[in-house]
Amino acid sequence: MVRTGTVQLAIALACALAGGCSGETAVGSAATVRQAVVDGVAPDTLLLPNSPTSVKFAVIGDSGRGTEPQRQVADRMTRYHDTFAFSFTIMLGDNLYEGPATPEDYRVKFEEPYKALIDQGVDFYAALGNHDDPRQVDYPRFHMKGRRYYSFSAPGNLLAGVTTPVEFFALDSTNLNRMQLRWLDQRLGASRAAWKICFLHYPLYTSGRYRMAAFVQRASLEPLFVSHGVNAVFSGHEHIYQRSTLVGGVQYFVSGGAGSLRPGDGARTSYIARTYSGDYHFMLVEIDGDDLHFQAISRTGRTIDAGTLSRVGTSRPPASRITALGMVGRR
């Protein structure tokens, strides 16, 4: 039985009103992150291992504008795909701005920008954002099959599926009701994947303009992520890039800049390891054995962040401790 955590929510709101709280902790977790040196790296340099037996995918959030910056990001993704043949892309919401989605919206804001990738067989798996028409769940190229939330095993490389089993969980964070939380609790608990990756629109950890609202998502979802051994969580909504410190053994990413940008947003905090708001961007991710390699790349090909999350020894602190641990200190 999943509980939304009334007490946790009350504490979170009180903390937010008090000016915010730090979320930096990895107490009880043996997971580690090694940050790569990106200063001086030439544009269009791939920093990922590019193993033939790995799970490879791209990440885009807040993309669906149909504007020139979105197309430039898509073109850069295509250029990287020539070297790093990712088989699918996860979409973190706000896939089509704005209102009821028309055939023209799908064409201009998705099909045309990503045509080269679609033609090369890259699949797209979407989560809904607050600006999305709920009927996107029926659009075949988003692979939602009529569902607001769903899970799937990594498609593409069959050998990678055997050597590195990965399961993805797409959530509808704009309608996070008790039924969805119960489903997530059951699906995460039943998963035997070595890597559990969640993606959704609203972030749990951010220092952008929506950092106060993030406490509500955190109160409902973080105990489930920690108790079920989720390794990484990708979200959008903030039109910037951010990577958190490890919190309860979970790595949180914000990647909401594939078609939207909010320059200057994202304050420096103790629980954010890397923040960037200087340009539009996307992410490339490679999971190989016990390592998740990540690289965030701007539309000009500049690497803005890169590193490796290692999951070796995934002991976690009790879920009941996470909210308290994530709320010690001040921003």
Secondary structure, DSSP 8 states (H G I E B T S, - for coil): -----HHHHHHHHHHHHTT-----B-TT---EEEE---TT--TT---S---TTSEEEEEE-S-TT-SHHHHHHHHHHHHHHTTS---EEEE-S--S-SSS--HHHHIIIIITTTHHHHHTT-EEEE---TTS-GGGGG-GGGT-TT-SSEEEE--S-HHHHHHS-EEEEE--GGG--HHHHHHHHHHHHH---SEEEEEESS-SS--STTTTTHHHHHHHHHHHHHHTT--EEEE-SSSSEEEE--BTTBEEEEE--SS---TT-----TTEEEEE-SS-EEEEEEEETTEEEEEEEETTS-EEEEEEEE-SS-----HHHHHHHTT-S--
